[in-house]
Amino acid sequence: MLNRQSVMESSRASEKKKLKRKEILEKKKAADQLLKVASAQIDHLTSFPSFCYFNKNGLCLRLESGRGDKLSNCTKQQIQKLLKANMMGPYGSEWAVEEKVKRREMVAPEARYIFVYWNANEMMDNAFTPLLGFLHFRFTLEEEIPVLYLYELQLDSSVQGKGLGKFLMQLVELIAQENRMGAVVLTVQKSNSLAMKFYISKLRIKYEQQILSHKRRRTNERLGQLSETERKN
């Protein structure tokens, strides 16, 4: 009788494990499909026409989408220039190494971009259009949750402090929600006090004092902004 009971309990335990594995696999499959669909979208601005332009506080700007494996040489150079101007100070002696990492990340096929330029209507024809800012983001899994991972939000000094950063973060949140991501996640250089103040004080993004396993951010702090879907849950 005891042996029979033991066999039945073992069978039930085995069945529970199978169901658990099936549940995990189905959840992963669903998450992978979300990431695949989100990454396949060519232009994430098309769903948000009101975010294609920024006309406030003396700025007349336009936004364009892009991807890492489709960048022109000119765009690559402008991205590198803006990164150096904004990040060499906070990284200090580590910048030489970090710059190489960022150059590799910049052209990855999964990298998605939103670029900021002066509105062409405000400039002379055929004039060189400088890159004034950009978002670099990707759709990925973070702790088994599909998220929009914001790699970079960089702005030229001439357009900082005029509401553009907050405007771009609102766009990021909308893109994450539309693609059913569980959260917007980003990391910030610890010594970059201005960035930390912007994200935490002005945007009230959740702060988690921990070191991520994410390879590209070994010494940075994690910030997570929940999507509306997750807030309601």
C-alpha positions as CSV (number, residue, x, y, z in Angstrom):
1,M,0.0,0.0,0.0
2,L,2.8,2.4,0.9
3,N,4.6,1.6,-2.3
4,R,1.5,2.3,-4.4
5,Q,1.0,5.6,-2.6
6,S,4.6,6.5,-3.1
7,V,4.3,5.8,-6.8
8,M,1.2,7.9,-7.1
9,E,2.8,10.8,-5.4
10,S,5.9,10.5,-7.6
11,S,3.6,10.4,-10.6
12,R,1.8,13.6,-9.5
13,A,5.1,15.3,-8.8
14,S,6.4,14.3,-12.3
15,E,3.2,15.6,-13.9
16,K,3.5,19.0,-12.1
17,K,7.0,19.3,-13.3
18,K,5.9,18.6,-16.9
19,L,3.2,21.2,-16.6
20,K,5.6,23.7,-15.1
21,R,8.1,23.2,-17.9
22,K,5.3,23.5,-20.5
23,E,4.2,26.8,-18.9
24,I,7.7,28.1,-18.9
25,L,8.3,27.1,-22.5
26,E,4.9,28.7,-23.6
27,K,5.8,31.9,-21.7
28,K,9.2,32.1,-23.4
29,K,7.7,31.4,-26.8
30,A,5.1,34.2,-26.3
31,A,7.9,36.6,-25.2
32,D,10.1,35.7,-28.1
33,Q,7.2,36.3,-30.5
34,L,6.6,39.7,-29.0
35,L,10.3,40.6,-29.4
36,K,10.3,39.3,-33.0
37,V,7.3,41.4,-34.0
38,A,8.6,44.5,-32.3
39,S,12.0,44.2,-33.8
40,A,10.5,43.6,-37.3
41,Q,8.7,47.0,-37.3
42,I,10.6,49.3,-39.8
43,D,9.5,52.7,-38.4
44,H,8.3,53.1,-34.8
45,L,7.4,56.7,-35.4
46,T,4.5,55.9,-37.9
47,S,2.2,55.1,-35.0
48,F,2.9,58.4,-33.3
49,P,2.7,61.2,-35.9
50,S,2.5,63.9,-33.1
51,F,6.0,62.8,-32.1
52,C,7.6,63.3,-35.5
53,Y,8.2,67.0,-34.7
54,F,9.2,69.0,-31.6
55,N,8.3,72.6,-31.8
56,K,8.7,74.1,-28.3
57,N,10.9,76.5,-26.4
58,G,12.5,78.0,-29.5
59,L,13.2,74.6,-31.1
60,C,11.9,73.4,-34.5
61,L,13.0,69.8,-34.8
62,R,12.1,66.6,-36.7
63,L,12.5,63.0,-35.7
64,E,13.5,60.1,-37.9
65,S,13.8,56.3,-37.3
66,G,16.9,54.2,-38.1
67,R,18.6,50.9,-37.3
68,G,22.1,49.9,-36.5
69,D,22.9,47.9,-39.7
70,K,21.6,50.7,-41.9
71,L,23.6,53.7,-40.6
72,S,25.5,55.9,-43.1
73,N,29.1,56.7,-42.4
74,C,28.1,60.3,-41.7
75,T,25.5,59.3,-39.2
76,K,28.0,56.9,-37.5
77,Q,30.5,59.8,-37.1
78,Q,27.9,62.1,-35.7
79,I,26.8,59.5,-33.2
80,Q,30.4,59.0,-32.1
81,K,30.9,62.7,-31.8
82,L,27.8,63.2,-29.6
83,L,28.7,60.2,-27.4
84,K,32.2,61.5,-26.9
85,A,31.0,65.0,-26.0
86,N,28.5,63.8,-23.4
87,M,30.1,60.7,-22.0
88,M,33.9,61.1,-22.0
89,G,33.6,63.3,-18.8
90,P,31.5,60.9,-16.7
91,Y,33.6,57.8,-17.8
92,G,36.9,59.5,-17.3
93,S,39.8,57.1,-17.8
94,E,37.4,54.3,-18.7
95,W,36.2,56.1,-21.8
96,A,38.7,54.6,-24.2
97,V,37.4,51.1,-23.4
98,E,33.8,52.1,-23.3
99,E,34.0,54.0,-26.6
100,K,35.0,50.8,-28.3
101,V,32.0,49.0,-26.7
102,K,29.6,51.7,-27.8
103,R,31.0,51.6,-31.4
104,R,30.2,47.9,-31.6
105,E,26.7,48.4,-30.1
106,M,26.0,51.2,-32.4
107,V,25.9,49.1,-35.6
108,A,24.3,46.0,-34.2
109,P,21.4,44.7,-36.4
110,E,19.0,44.7,-33.4
111,A,19.8,48.4,-32.6
112,R,16.9,50.7,-33.2
113,Y,17.2,54.5,-33.4
114,I,15.2,57.7,-33.2
115,F,17.3,60.6,-34.6
116,V,16.7,64.3,-33.9
117,Y,17.5,67.0,-36.5
118,W,16.6,70.6,-37.2
119,N,13.4,70.7,-39.2
120,A,14.4,70.9,-42.9
121,N,11.9,73.6,-43.4
122,E,13.8,75.9,-41.1
123,M,17.1,75.4,-43.0
124,M,18.6,76.2,-46.4
125,D,18.3,73.6,-49.1
126,N,21.3,71.2,-49.3
127,A,22.7,72.5,-46.0
128,F,24.4,70.0,-43.8
129,T,22.0,68.8,-41.1
130,P,23.7,68.1,-37.8
131,L,22.5,65.3,-35.5
132,L,21.1,67.0,-32.4
133,G,20.2,63.9,-30.4
134,F,19.3,60.3,-30.6
135,L,17.7,57.4,-28.8
136,H,19.3,53.9,-29.2
137,F,17.0,51.1,-28.0
138,R,16.4,47.4,-28.4
139,F,13.7,44.9,-27.7
140,T,15.1,42.2,-25.5
141,L,14.5,39.9,-22.5
142,E,15.5,41.2,-19.1
143,E,14.9,38.7,-16.2
144,E,12.6,36.7,-18.5
145,I,10.4,39.8,-19.2
146,P,10.2,41.3,-22.7
147,V,11.4,44.9,-22.3
148,L,12.4,47.9,-24.3
149,Y,16.0,48.4,-23.2
150,L,17.1,52.0,-23.7
151,Y,20.9,52.0,-24.5
152,E,21.3,55.7,-25.1
153,L,19.5,59.0,-24.9
154,Q,22.0,61.6,-26.0
155,L,21.3,65.3,-26.7
156,D,23.5,68.1,-28.0
157,S,24.1,70.8,-25.4
158,S,22.3,73.3,-27.6
159,V,18.9,71.5,-27.2
160,Q,19.3,70.4,-23.5
161,G,17.0,71.8,-20.8
162,K,14.2,72.6,-23.2
163,G,11.9,69.6,-22.6
164,L,13.2,67.5,-25.5
165,G,14.5,64.8,-23.2
166,K,11.2,64.3,-21.5
167,F,9.5,64.4,-24.9
168,L,11.7,61.5,-26.1
169,M,11.2,59.5,-23.0
170,Q,7.4,59.8,-23.5
171,L,7.9,58.5,-27.0
172,V,9.9,55.5,-25.7
173,E,7.2,54.7,-23.2
174,L,4.6,54.8,-26.0
175,I,6.7,52.5,-28.2
176,A,7.1,50.0,-25.4
177,Q,3.4,50.0,-24.7
178,E,2.4,49.6,-28.3
179,N,4.7,46.6,-28.6
180,R,3.4,45.1,-25.3
181,M,6.7,45.3,-23.5
182,G,6.7,44.7,-19.7
183,A,8.8,47.7,-19.0
184,V,11.3,50.3,-20.2
185,V,14.7,49.6,-18.7
186,L,17.9,51.7,-18.8
187,T,21.1,52.0,-17.0
188,V,23.1,55.2,-16.0
189,Q,26.7,55.8,-15.3
190,K,27.0,56.2,-11.5
191,S,29.1,59.4,-11.8
192,N,26.7,61.0,-14.2
193,S,24.8,63.0,-11.6
194,L,22.9,65.2,-14.2
195,A,21.5,62.1,-15.9
196,M,20.6,60.5,-12.6
197,K,18.7,63.6,-11.5
198,F,16.9,63.8,-14.9
199,Y,15.6,60.2,-14.8
200,I,14.8,60.0,-11.1
201,S,13.7,63.5,-10.1
202,K,12.1,64.8,-13.3
203,L,10.7,61.6,-14.8
204,R,10.3,59.7,-11.4
205,I,11.6,56.5,-12.8
206,K,12.0,53.6,-10.4
207,Y,15.5,53.2,-9.1
208,E,17.0,49.8,-8.3
209,Q,20.3,49.9,-6.6
210,Q,21.9,46.8,-8.0
211,I,24.5,45.6,-10.4
212,L,23.0,44.1,-13.6
213,S,24.2,40.9,-15.2
214,H,23.9,42.8,-18.5
215,K,27.3,42.6,-20.1
216,R,27.5,46.2,-21.3
217,R,26.7,47.8,-17.9
218,R,28.9,46.2,-15.2
219,T,29.2,49.2,-13.0
220,N,26.1,51.2,-13.7
221,E,22.8,51.5,-11.9
222,R,19.5,50.2,-13.2
223,L,16.5,52.3,-13.7
224,G,13.1,50.8,-14.7
225,Q,10.0,52.5,-15.9
226,L,6.9,50.4,-15.8
227,S,4.6,50.5,-18.8
228,E,0.9,51.4,-18.2
229,T,-0.1,47.7,-18.6
230,E,2.2,46.6,-15.8
231,R,1.2,49.5,-13.6
232,K,-2.4,48.5,-13.8
233,N,-1.5,44.9,-12.8
